Amino acid sequence: MQAEQYALHADIETRHWWFAARRRIVKTLVEHLVPPAPTKVVIDVGCGTGANVAALASSYACRGMDASAAAIEHARARFPTVEFACEADFARRADWLGEADVVLLMDVLEHVEDDFLFLSRMLAPLKPGTQIVITVPADPRLWTPHDESFGHWRRYELARLSATWSGLPVTQRLLSGYNARLYPVIRAVRAVTSARGKAAGRAGTDFAMPPEFANRMLERFFAGECAALLKTLDRGRVAYKHGASSIAVLERQSGAIAERVRPASIARDVHRPAAQAS
């Protein structure tokens, strides 16, 4: 992501339906997984401009880290009660991660070339019982200039996402599509923007503020998926087979985790045009 995208996030993420609904879903899941208490620690890895972890700060001890100095500058200015760190090296924050009861990875993995290495390094310091909530953009068919502008390496299918933690000492408590109710509309819009070769919103993205009434309705419609996600938690079922995004909940189990790199079998899973992927 570039400075203009972080500025866009800081401007609209507390109001825009997609950000607001995602935040409501994740907040509900976190409160179900770890009942609120000021001694419980939530760490947002790749926190961006801070609104996601700040939404939990009244109920938990919250911290956020991000590799972008621009993102952390926005986060600190907007949410002074949350502790933020500009950090890309997990080894420097192993103390933070070792204290976490919940770790958020909200639309982070798609920004990382080797997501297997990234996830294994992030999971290694966590104590047994830590809950990890992961969200990613889904469905490679939805790839558009929006993804290129954000620096995405991929959009995930469920099997590709679950491969990143396969064989590691974690229990998969939830794996599902979400933002599923609006999927047909989003797919139609993405088809148009893909054909045009130009994103539909601001700063090279598809994000733009809709009229207030429409924004409220879209937020309510998307956030309403939370009930179905909670019902499938720990039941081995998928709430939504298709969605514009995917969501997972993992629980760290005991056992050491060594760094591992992406298997050669999926070494070229980049969905960028070939000229950009090379």
URURJO-V258084 format. One record per backbone hydrogen bond with DSSP energy under -1.0 kcal/mol. NH is the residue of the N-H (numbers start at 0). CO is the residue of the C=O. If there is no record, write none. Layout:
BEGIN
NH CO
NH CO
END
This chain:
BEGIN
5 1
6 2
7 3
8 4
9 5
10 6
11 7
12 8
14 11
15 11
19 15
20 16
21 17
22 18
23 19
24 20
25 21
26 22
27 23
28 24
29 25
30 26
31 27
32 28
33 29
36 58
39 36
41 60
42 101
43 62
44 103
45 64
46 64
49 46
53 49
54 50
55 52
56 53
58 55
59 55
60 39
62 41
63 82
64 43
65 84
71 67
72 68
73 69
74 70
75 71
76 72
77 73
78 74
81 78
82 61
84 63
86 65
91 88
92 89
96 92
97 93
98 95
100 40
101 40
102 130
103 42
104 132
106 134
110 107
111 108
117 113
118 114
119 115
120 116
121 117
122 118
123 119
125 122
128 251
129 126
130 100
131 249
132 102
133 247
134 104
135 245
137 243
138 155
141 138
142 139
146 143
147 143
148 144
149 145
151 146
152 109
155 136
160 156
161 157
162 158
163 160
164 161
167 164
169 167
170 250
172 248
173 248
175 246
176 239
177 244
182 179
185 181
186 182
187 183
188 184
189 185
190 186
191 187
192 188
193 189
194 190
195 191
196 192
197 192
200 204
201 206
204 201
214 210
215 211
216 212
217 213
218 214
219 215
220 216
221 217
222 218
223 219
224 221
225 222
228 224
229 225
230 226
231 227
233 172
234 231
243 178
244 177
245 135
246 175
247 133
248 173
249 131
250 170
251 129
252 168
265 262
266 263
270 152
275 272
276 272
277 273
END
